[in-house]
Every structure is written in structure tokens, then in C-alpha cells.
């Protein structure tokens, strides 16, 4: 008898159920395997796509990379895809689109430090400084160990000339890492700007000890030294800088100006000569200091030649006229010396000062403070002898408050003599002179 004959009728339904369960289990496992396979393929495709995108970016095939990223974003958007899109735009210097991509990335991953940092730098690059500060601060709150972005925030504050905030940033960095030359240099600069001179000196000395080829720090440290109490340090520093950068114009000029400020004019004259020989620019202010140094080095002829050249460039500079006068005085050319000294005196007081006294005289007059008014008008005329209308106003003021009209008459006459029929009030002055003469005649 076969196996069918050995099984009782009562056992058949249970057996059938077992077969059915087995069949369903087998079918379920096949479905799970199928789903797992599909998921694996999906992950593999996504991974392959990411690798392909990264390779395109690496090879700077940006347009194709952007196309692939957009395809992936349409299928399954992610913060990393938007981030990579932003990096591509950033490399193309299309910062506006880069910021849009970073903003989209932050919608999906708002606390991603890397994306926040790129957002901050992009804003800073575009000049959106205050927005950049907000993102830099958020980065630092999320990652207090990120000294790089902390330092960049400090640089933003420096650019804004908020030196106290920048100082606080770099002081915090220095407490965590005092070995970084770049950050120490920023800290030194901020220290100097908020008048912590000794600290600035210490930090700049430390910077130059670690990096003697740091060109800018030579000038900064020279300015940080106390010119009165540490002149030897300044000079030694500049000499050291010139050893590193021979015949450098800026350092040669720093040395010349140092001698000039120290009133060591012979050495200043020589230092300026070195500067010019190295191709230094002979702009007006430098030429003026050079001329003054040459004059006090007792080279009067050379000094006069320098000042005459400067006079042709700017005939209204009072210092040039003053030293031309002194040079002519030493050469006993007294007429020329007298003329130039008078011009120098006139140029010493700006026109607006005379104008101020003129207005002050008018203000006094409107308050009937006649003595004060005349004093102010006289001062205006002394400072600017070509402002003849002040004489006319003095005359009218004397007429109003002084019963003796002789003073008014004299000022009207002086006014007419100075303006020579070219004044605004000639006719009125002539009329008043006639009437005052008549009054004085009848009084006699």
C-alpha cells in the first residue's frame, strides 16, 4: 500500500494546511528577497550616482555634475545634494546661486555645521556682512572647537572696524591655541587698535620670531613700539626688515620717516635719498619732509631747489612758502624772503576763518553789540585783506553807534580805495561820504 493508503482521513486537512503554510512562507521569502534586491539595487544606483557626481566635480565638469544633481534631487532631495550644488556654484563664483543652494540644504539639515559655514562665507564674500555674522555665530554655538570659522568671524569684525569684538574673538582663540601664527597676527592687530600696545608688541614680536618673512608685521610692529621710549627697537626692527627685504621702498620710507620724526635730519636726508634711489615715489608730502630734512642738514641750495619744485606743484602750501622764505633769508635774498613769508602768513589762516569772523561781526551787529561787531569785522579783514566788504560794514556800524562820524568817513574812504569802483556798495559809500562831509561842515 502507498503512502496515501497509510494516512487516515482525519489527518488530511492538517497536512494540507501545513503544505499551504509552507507555500505561503516560500512565497513571502521570495517577496522579501525581491524587495531587498530592489532596495540594494536602489542603494547601489544612488551610491553610484553620488560617486559619479563627485567624480564630475573632481574633474571640474560642473555642468554635467549640476545636471546629475538635479536628476537626483527630483528623485530624492537631500541636504548633501543641495550642498554639492552650492559648492559647484561657489567654484564658478556664482555666489548668489550658491547661497540659494545652501539655503535649500539648510531647510533639510538646519544644524549642519559644514553647510552653515559655507553659507556664512558666501554671505561675507558678497558683502552681506551682518547676515554672515549671524551664521558664523550659529556655527560657533554648534561647534565650539571650530577655530577656523571662529577666526573668520574675527576677520569680519576687523573689516567692520569693530576691533573690540574682533579682539574678544581672537583672545578666545589664543587661549585655545597660542601657536597659530596667522591668528596671533590678527590678535596683535586688534590689540594695537584697542590701545593694548604692550600686548600688541609682544604678539608681533612672537609672530616675526616664528615667521621673519612676514612683510606687513615689520611696519605694524614699528608703529606699535613707543617712538619716544623705544627708538632703538624701532631702528633695529627696520634694519632687520631691510635685511629680509633689501631696498624695499616701504621699509626705506619707514626708516626715513623715523629719522625725520626724531629730528635727526642728516640721517633722514640720507634715508630719503636711499628711498628715492630705490625707486620710491616722490609724492608731495614725502618731498616736503625730504626738503625740510635737507634744509636742516644745512644744504640750503639743494633744499631751495626741492621747495621750488614743490611750489610749482602746489603754490598755496604755507609750509613750502615758509621754507622758501627761510632759504632765501639764508642766501640774503631778503626781498624774496619777505614776499614768501608774507604769503606764508596769509596762507596759514584758511579763508573760512575770516568768513566766520565776518558772520560773527554781523551777528553782534544784529544784537546791537557794536563794539564787538567792529572788533570781529576788523579781525575778518586782517585775516583776509581781499574781503573789502568788511570795511564797508565797519563804516556803517560806526555810523550807527558813534556820534563822531569821522571814523565812519575814514572807513568809507578806505573801502573805496581798496575796491577801486569794483565793490558792491560803491554808490552807497560815495553818497554817505558826501552827506557826512556836509554834516561835519555844518557842525563846524
Secondary structure, DSSP 4 states (H G I P E B T S, - for coil): --HHHHS-HHHHHHHHHHHHHHHHHHHHHHHHHHHHHHHHHHHHHHHHHHHHHHHHHHTT-HHHHHHHHHHHHHHH--HHHHHHHHHHHHHTT-HHHHHHHHHHHHHH-TT-HHHHHHHHHHHHHHT-HHHHHHHHHHHHHH-TT-HHHHHHHHHHHHHTT-HHHHHHHHHHHHHH-S--HHHHHHHHHHHHHTT-HHHHHHHHHHHHHH-TT-HHHHHHHHHHS-TTT-HHHHHHHHHHHHHHSTT-HHHHHHHHHHHHHTT-HHHHHHHHHHHHHTT----HHHHHHHHHHHHHTT-HHHHHHHHHHHHHH-TT-HHHHHHHHHHHHHTT-HHHHHHHHHHHHHHHS-HHHHHHHHHHHHHHHHTT-HHHHHHHHHHHHHH-TT-THHHHHHHHHHHHH-S-THHHHHHHHHHHHHHTT-STTHHHHHHHHHHHHHHHHHH-
